[in-house]
Amino acid sequence: MGVFHELVTLVNRAPVPLTVRFDGQETTIQPGENQIPKIAITCAKNQNPIMGTADADNPGMRGGQYLVGVKDTEDDCTPLTKEEWTTHLGKPSRMNMDDMVVSKLNPKKERLIVRGRKAPSAFEVRENVSMEFGDRD
């Protein structure tokens, strides 16, 4: 990712490698600790949100949770559990649709219908995800 003077330790909380694009270059972040330029942190977080955790009332960086965290800061750097990973894969957007739409509907007359392909399960996306979680338990 170019020549940068200040590197930070970025922790990939997911059980699979993640991709980050910054300054026209793409890099793969392996599960666990990785070194990236400090200036690329915002891009890494924006490109790797935990789906369904962003708050519609607070759409900024502090309004959601991310698959990556910066070590030695207030970011959550604990690995995702199997349940959290499966929930992440099953959500259609980074916004929390339950809080954003469903809670505002009249339960007697209105309902939310999600159209399109059903999100694949964790095991359909990556067959060896259980093996990768086995290393972290």
C-alpha positions as a LaTeX table, in Angstrom:
\begin{tabular}{lrrr}
\hline
Residue & $x$ (\AA) & $y$ (\AA) & $z$ (\AA) \\
\hline
Met1 & 0.00 & 0.00 & 0.00 \\
Gly2 & 2.57 & 2.57 & $-0.98$ \\
Val3 & 5.20 & 4.21 & 1.19 \\
Phe4 & 3.73 & 5.55 & 4.42 \\
His5 & 5.60 & 6.51 & 7.56 \\
Glu6 & 3.07 & 5.59 & 10.22 \\
Leu7 & 1.77 & 2.02 & 10.35 \\
Val8 & $-0.80$ & 0.70 & 12.82 \\
Thr9 & $-1.89$ & $-2.78$ & 13.83 \\
Leu10 & $-5.29$ & $-3.59$ & 12.35 \\
Val11 & $-7.06$ & $-6.70$ & 13.65 \\
Asn12 & $-9.26$ & $-8.68$ & 11.27 \\
Arg13 & $-12.06$ & $-10.00$ & 13.50 \\
Ala14 & $-13.59$ & $-12.17$ & 10.76 \\
Pro15 & $-12.66$ & $-15.82$ & 10.18 \\
Val16 & $-11.90$ & $-15.11$ & 6.50 \\
Pro17 & $-9.43$ & $-12.78$ & 4.74 \\
Leu18 & $-10.84$ & $-9.30$ & 4.00 \\
Thr19 & $-9.97$ & $-6.90$ & 1.20 \\
Val20 & $-9.13$ & $-3.21$ & 1.61 \\
Arg21 & $-8.69$ & $-0.77$ & $-1.27$ \\
Phe22 & $-6.80$ & 2.45 & $-0.59$ \\
Asp23 & $-5.09$ & 4.86 & $-2.96$ \\
Gly24 & $-5.85$ & 2.61 & $-5.93$ \\
Gln25 & $-4.18$ & $-0.41$ & $-4.36$ \\
Glu26 & $-5.93$ & $-3.45$ & $-2.98$ \\
Thr27 & $-4.55$ & $-5.49$ & $-0.10$ \\
Thr28 & $-5.76$ & $-8.59$ & 1.69 \\
Ile29 & $-6.07$ & $-8.52$ & 5.46 \\
Gln30 & $-5.65$ & $-11.99$ & 6.94 \\
Pro31 & $-7.53$ & $-13.01$ & 10.12 \\
Gly32 & $-5.70$ & $-11.69$ & 13.18 \\
Glu33 & $-3.20$ & $-8.83$ & 13.33 \\
Asn34 & $-1.98$ & $-6.97$ & 10.23 \\
Gln35 & 0.04 & $-3.81$ & 9.60 \\
Ile36 & $-1.51$ & $-1.10$ & 7.43 \\
Pro37 & $-0.93$ & 2.65 & 6.99 \\
Lys38 & $-2.76$ & 4.78 & 9.57 \\
Ile39 & $-4.33$ & 6.84 & 6.78 \\
Ala40 & $-6.10$ & 3.71 & 5.41 \\
Ile41 & $-8.02$ & 2.86 & 8.62 \\
Thr42 & $-11.17$ & 4.75 & 7.63 \\
Cys43 & $-11.26$ & 2.94 & 4.28 \\
Ala44 & $-10.75$ & $-0.44$ & 5.95 \\
Lys45 & $-13.65$ & 0.15 & 8.33 \\
Asn46 & $-16.00$ & 1.59 & 5.69 \\
Gln47 & $-15.33$ & $-1.31$ & 3.33 \\
Asn48 & $-15.82$ & $-3.97$ & 6.03 \\
Pro49 & $-18.86$ & $-3.21$ & 8.21 \\
Ile50 & $-20.70$ & $-5.81$ & 10.25 \\
Met51 & $-23.96$ & $-5.91$ & 8.33 \\
Gly52 & $-27.05$ & $-4.88$ & 10.26 \\
Thr53 & $-25.22$ & $-2.93$ & 12.99 \\
Ala54 & $-25.19$ & 0.64 & 11.66 \\
Asp55 & $-27.52$ & 3.15 & 13.28 \\
Ala56 & $-29.61$ & 5.19 & 10.82 \\
Asp57 & $-29.64$ & 8.09 & 13.28 \\
Asn58 & $-25.83$ & 8.05 & 13.55 \\
Pro59 & $-24.45$ & 7.12 & 10.10 \\
Gly60 & $-20.87$ & 8.13 & 10.92 \\
Met61 & $-17.94$ & 5.89 & 11.82 \\
Arg62 & $-19.06$ & 5.57 & 15.45 \\
Gly63 & $-22.59$ & 4.52 & 14.46 \\
Gly64 & $-21.77$ & 0.92 & 13.55 \\
Gln65 & $-19.54$ & $-2.05$ & 14.20 \\
Tyr66 & $-16.80$ & $-3.28$ & 11.91 \\
Leu67 & $-15.04$ & $-6.50$ & 10.93 \\
Val68 & $-11.73$ & $-4.78$ & 11.68 \\
Gly69 & $-10.43$ & $-2.90$ & 14.70 \\
Val70 & $-7.29$ & $-0.95$ & 15.54 \\
Lys71 & $-5.22$ & $-2.51$ & 18.30 \\
Asp72 & $-4.61$ & $-0.41$ & 21.47 \\
Thr73 & $-7.62$ & 1.85 & 20.82 \\
Glu74 & $-11.24$ & 1.69 & 21.92 \\
Asp75 & $-12.09$ & $-0.46$ & 18.87 \\
Asp76 & $-13.42$ & $-3.95$ & 19.50 \\
Cys77 & $-10.67$ & $-6.35$ & 18.41 \\
Thr78 & $-12.13$ & $-9.62$ & 19.69 \\
Pro79 & $-12.74$ & $-12.29$ & 17.05 \\
Leu80 & $-16.34$ & $-12.70$ & 15.92 \\
Thr81 & $-18.21$ & $-15.69$ & 17.29 \\
Lys82 & $-19.79$ & $-18.18$ & 14.93 \\
Glu83 & $-23.22$ & $-16.71$ & 15.78 \\
Glu84 & $-22.08$ & $-13.12$ & 15.04 \\
Trp85 & $-20.53$ & $-14.20$ & 11.73 \\
Thr86 & $-23.69$ & $-16.04$ & 10.64 \\
Thr87 & $-25.85$ & $-13.04$ & 11.58 \\
His88 & $-23.51$ & $-10.74$ & 9.62 \\
Leu89 & $-23.84$ & $-12.90$ & 6.49 \\
Gly90 & $-27.64$ & $-12.97$ & 6.76 \\
Lys91 & $-28.22$ & $-9.20$ & 6.85 \\
Pro92 & $-28.98$ & $-7.36$ & 3.56 \\
Ser93 & $-27.43$ & $-3.99$ & 4.46 \\
Arg94 & $-25.14$ & $-2.26$ & 6.91 \\
Met95 & $-28.14$ & $-0.47$ & 8.47 \\
Asn96 & $-30.16$ & $-2.13$ & 11.21 \\
Met97 & $-33.41$ & $-2.63$ & 9.30 \\
Asp98 & $-35.31$ & $-3.68$ & 12.43 \\
Asp99 & $-34.71$ & $-0.32$ & 14.07 \\
Met100 & $-35.00$ & 1.65 & 10.86 \\
Val101 & $-38.17$ & 0.23 & 9.30 \\
Val102 & $-39.88$ & $-2.58$ & 11.16 \\
Ser103 & $-40.27$ & $-0.72$ & 14.46 \\
Lys104 & $-41.97$ & 2.17 & 12.62 \\
Leu105 & $-44.56$ & 0.00 & 10.87 \\
Asn106 & $-48.08$ & $-0.42$ & 12.17 \\
Pro107 & $-48.22$ & $-4.12$ & 13.14 \\
Lys108 & $-51.91$ & $-4.46$ & 12.20 \\
Lys109 & $-51.74$ & $-3.09$ & 8.64 \\
Glu110 & $-48.17$ & $-2.93$ & 7.38 \\
Arg111 & $-45.35$ & $-5.38$ & 6.98 \\
Leu112 & $-41.87$ & $-5.47$ & 5.55 \\
Ile113 & $-41.25$ & $-7.78$ & 2.61 \\
Val114 & $-37.64$ & $-8.42$ & 1.69 \\
Arg115 & $-37.26$ & $-9.26$ & $-2.00$ \\
Gly116 & $-34.35$ & $-10.68$ & $-3.89$ \\
Arg117 & $-32.01$ & $-13.56$ & $-3.28$ \\
Lys118 & $-31.77$ & $-14.95$ & 0.20 \\
Ala119 & $-28.34$ & $-14.29$ & 1.67 \\
Pro120 & $-26.22$ & $-17.45$ & 1.73 \\
Ser121 & $-25.36$ & $-19.05$ & 5.04 \\
Ala122 & $-21.84$ & $-18.97$ & 6.39 \\
Phe123 & $-21.26$ & $-22.52$ & 5.25 \\
Glu124 & $-22.47$ & $-21.85$ & 1.71 \\
Val125 & $-20.09$ & $-18.90$ & 1.43 \\
Arg126 & $-17.06$ & $-20.70$ & 2.76 \\
Glu127 & $-17.06$ & $-24.43$ & 3.35 \\
Asn128 & $-14.19$ & $-24.44$ & 5.83 \\
Val129 & $-15.50$ & $-21.64$ & 8.03 \\
Ser130 & $-16.04$ & $-24.12$ & 10.89 \\
Met131 & $-12.37$ & $-25.13$ & 10.69 \\
Glu132 & $-11.30$ & $-21.50$ & 10.90 \\
Phe133 & $-13.54$ & $-20.94$ & 13.92 \\
Gly134 & $-12.13$ & $-24.10$ & 15.47 \\
Asp135 & $-8.72$ & $-22.40$ & 15.71 \\
Arg136 & $-10.15$ & $-19.49$ & 17.70 \\
Asp137 & $-12.22$ & $-21.39$ & 20.30 \\
\hline
\end{tabular}
